[in-house]
């Protein structure tokens, strides 16, 4: 069984599992799936203040906090017990492109030239991690949810704002990956 878990799963298995979450949550009490709302729940639970945005019944959404904790626990288990000791398989074309941007570490999932403390102190790392993180947080709040909430749950419920948000996420992702990211990586 452990060997089965160590192997990459095909998209059609994981996609079906994610897709089945929608009817399960709807049947289980008309619950909405999304990860970004958990930050609001945590703030409402841990920092009770007289701020109207945090004045709601967060305890009825506690199941979502357990879901987020399961994601963290699953990541820990996968990283410590289910890792493949072999180097990550990267296509030669991608290796060539990464070399053009002075990214040579392909020993793990995250290149140390981009994701490390010394990289954070560079202009490229600061732009990618700090400014990029700000834009992700701002966009999530501005859109009223994250990609999982809008693209999985909202689209399956035929919600117009989720369609607009998902189109915006995808358009922004294409622009970032093809036009802006190469410029940032060359810094």
Steps between C-alpha positions, in 0.01 A plus 500: 500500500782741587655448157168590336488824699857591398415489130358803318128463447352572160303820462178313429508334843576808705267713285209265566573499874508880509185517287315264734570736789240742364192273526625354829524848652162604362334184634679537834326826573538742210861568592730702277855390420787747504833544670542877523198540731695315768714806568183692582381215726834490683502877550140496625580218744837619629466877491148589608471869433218735430561485126184433303678278242588253780159512669334182376445143619840359411437184706260369237793511253741314728488195271692707243775565756534125548519464122784756486676324790469176302672666204789604725520156663483330159783718372710413804433128461576511127822697550633281779372152418401485133785680326679358202879512554561531125550845346195673357449417133522823301481523122822602322323799343401629845852439634641706214255783566571494875874513431442820301361652821790371717283235663700180522369321810250236386564262789162572657164647418607855590826637358714654772584790267137611540382355832754557777596771747788628286269509198241696696757774557556540124289724278364199310409313818341806660285566194396135464435417864405823676337710230354191330361380833342839559330488159371149563355605836355821359351320201347232720334760718394715206347201317323385815673164501781287368537283193376190679189674628409668173624250240389182676204591717372819337507377140329174594222706659475715184587821683567793267758669730697174508507485121630857483756430774620177336538667160694779672722251687579313181564816296725640771685169525564488125622860495722443802651172378563612143569874520597610851674197656779478240583865571503444878713186469757691298554751786 
